[in-house]
């Protein structure tokens, strides 16, 4: 293997292993910073600032306090990531399953489903 190929492989491995790559661009008005990738992907119900911070194909609800990773388009809870439950509420979406508020992150509480001891982490 030649040196160029080895260098490219090393950069790819380090990028995956080390998480985000930060870049900066500076001009007369100052510098801007951007980030590609995430150090860790948030699970369902996790906090986020954008879709890229959520695991897999989940999205970030930025209107929720500190963001909320969810998945849209489920038919049943089997369609949801581990720890999720499908809320059939047009549109259907997956949210974090809970049985008590202690299952939810700070600032969220367990909203029980009607006639059930299970619910979802909401605010």
N, C-alpha and C positions, 0 to 999 in steps of 0.2 A: 504494500500500500504506500502511495507516495505521501509526502509531508502535507500537502494541501488537503487531501482527503482526510488524513488523521486529524488535522486542525479543525476541519468542519465537523467531524464526528465528536471531537472533544467539546466544541462549543455547543452542539445540540444536546449532548449528555448533561453538561453543566447547566444549561438553560432549563431543562426539565427537572434536574435534581435541586437546583437552587431557587426555583420559583420565578418571581417576576423579574423582568429586565427593565430597568429604568433608563430613560434617555432624556437628554436635555437639549434645548435649542436656545441659544442666546443671541440677542440682537441689541440694538440701541435702546429699546424700551425695557429691557430686562430679559430674564430667562423664563422659559416654560418647561415643565417637566411632564413626561408621560410615562405610562406603565403598560407593559404588555404581559399578559398572563397573570396568574394569581399565586400567592405563596401557598394558599390552601383553599380548596373549594368548599363552600358552605353547604351543609346538608339542608334538607327540607326544613323550613321554619327558621333557618339561620339568618343572621344579619347580613346586609349587603348594601352596596352603593350603586351597583349596576349588574346586568345579567352575567357578565364574565366572572363575577365572584361566586356564583351559584354552581353547584355540581351539575355535570351532564348538560341536559337541555333545559334545565329549569330557568325560570325568569326571576327578576328581582322586582318586587312591588315597592317602589321608592316612596309611595305615599304612606306606607306603614312606618311606625317609629323605628328608626335605624334600619329600615329595609326589611324585606321578608322574602326568602326564597320559596317559590311555589312552582308547580307544574300545571299547565293547562291541558285540557282535552282528555280527561279520564272518563271511563264508563263505569268502572268499579275501582275499589281500593287496590285490587291486584295490579292495576295500571300505574300505581304510584310508586315512587322510590321507597326504600326501606324507612319505616317510621312515619309514613304518610297515610292519609285517608282521603278518599274522593268525596268532595262535597258536590252533590248534584244540584246545582243552583244556577243554571243557565247564565253564563257558560259553566260547565263543570270544571273543577280544578282540584289539585291535590294540595293539602296543607298538613302541618305537623299534627299527628295523633297524640292525644293525651287522655289521662284518667283523672289527673289532678293538676292544679296550677303549678305545682313544683316540677312537673314535667316540661314546663315552658321556660323560655329564657326570661330574664328580668324585664319587667314592663308589660308582660303578656300574661294572660290567664286562660285557664281551660274553660272553653265554652261547650257545655255538654249538649249533646244531641237530645231531642225530645225522647223521653222514655228510655234513656240509655245511661250507662255509667261511663261512657266514652264520649270524647269530644275532640275539639281541635284548638290549637293555641291561637288565640286572637287577642285583640286589644280593645 
